[in-house]
């Protein structure tokens, strides 16, 4: 690996150990075995590097979750399998979700950070749709991403906030799936 890749891996490590706000450029350099000048040369700034590291962590998470999901695409079994996997991985991915909350709550204190991460949202939404429905990402259009993808992303973010706040009272995958089933049942119930 070169300095660029070493920096990215070091930044990922720092995000999971220290979070976004507490990670310094020196932390990244120490974790990556590189030098301070490399950050500016390869990424422009520490915050740009951390944003890329966060996106990379989310991509890694998505690839790991995607493997071995049970059930047919679009089924309640697949829906439940995804949430079981998400919750089972919280020990390892919890720090990533905490970092995402830091970013969301940072406002505009880090110029350009939100824009960098917002640009990756559509990709994340596409990935969630594909995981849950087995629809290839290249077959999804903008409406799919802005409707179904946004819905799935809201469910994921909401569950993660519950888990970060209090893992003991957060919904289980079974409860979350039952809630979805009941909500869908209520929506499609014939009018009286």
QUIUR-V421012 format. One record per backbone hydrogen bond with DSSP energy under -0.5 kcal/mol. CO is the residue of the C=O (numbers start at 1). NH is the residue of the N-H. If there is no record, write none. Layout:
co=CO nh=NH
co=CO nh=NH
This chain:
co=2 nh=6
co=3 nh=7
co=4 nh=8
co=5 nh=9
co=6 nh=10
co=7 nh=11
co=8 nh=12
co=9 nh=13
co=10 nh=14
co=11 nh=15
co=12 nh=16
co=13 nh=17
co=14 nh=18
co=14 nh=19
co=15 nh=19
co=18 nh=22
co=19 nh=23
co=20 nh=23
co=24 nh=28
co=25 nh=29
co=26 nh=30
co=27 nh=31
co=28 nh=32
co=29 nh=33
co=29 nh=34
co=35 nh=38
co=35 nh=39
co=36 nh=39
co=36 nh=40
co=37 nh=41
co=38 nh=42
co=39 nh=43
co=39 nh=44
co=40 nh=44
co=45 nh=49
co=46 nh=50
co=47 nh=51
co=48 nh=52
co=49 nh=53
co=50 nh=54
co=51 nh=55
co=52 nh=56
co=53 nh=57
co=54 nh=58
co=55 nh=59
co=56 nh=60
co=57 nh=61
co=58 nh=62
co=59 nh=63
co=60 nh=64
co=61 nh=65
co=62 nh=66
co=63 nh=67
co=66 nh=69
co=72 nh=75
co=75 nh=79
co=76 nh=80
co=77 nh=81
co=78 nh=82
co=79 nh=83
co=80 nh=84
co=81 nh=85
co=82 nh=86
co=83 nh=87
co=84 nh=88
co=85 nh=89
co=87 nh=90
co=89 nh=92
co=89 nh=93
co=90 nh=94
co=93 nh=96
co=93 nh=97
co=94 nh=98
co=95 nh=99
co=96 nh=100
co=97 nh=101
co=98 nh=102
co=99 nh=103
co=100 nh=104
co=101 nh=105
co=102 nh=106
co=103 nh=106
co=104 nh=107
co=106 nh=109
co=109 nh=111
co=110 nh=113
co=110 nh=114
co=112 nh=116
co=113 nh=117
co=114 nh=118
co=115 nh=119
co=116 nh=120
co=117 nh=120
co=117 nh=121
co=118 nh=121
co=118 nh=122
co=120 nh=124
co=121 nh=125
co=122 nh=126
co=123 nh=127
co=124 nh=128
co=125 nh=129
co=126 nh=130
co=127 nh=131
co=128 nh=132
co=129 nh=133
co=130 nh=134
co=132 nh=74
co=134 nh=136
co=136 nh=139
co=137 nh=140
co=141 nh=145
co=142 nh=146
co=143 nh=147
co=144 nh=149
co=145 nh=150
co=147 nh=151
co=148 nh=152
co=149 nh=153
co=150 nh=154
co=151 nh=155
co=152 nh=156
co=153 nh=157
co=154 nh=158
co=155 nh=159
co=156 nh=160
co=157 nh=161
co=158 nh=162
co=159 nh=163
co=160 nh=164
co=161 nh=165
co=162 nh=166
co=166 nh=169
co=166 nh=170
co=172 nh=176
co=173 nh=177
co=174 nh=178
co=175 nh=179
co=176 nh=180
co=177 nh=181
co=178 nh=182
co=179 nh=183
co=180 nh=184
co=181 nh=185
co=182 nh=186
co=183 nh=187
co=184 nh=188
co=185 nh=189
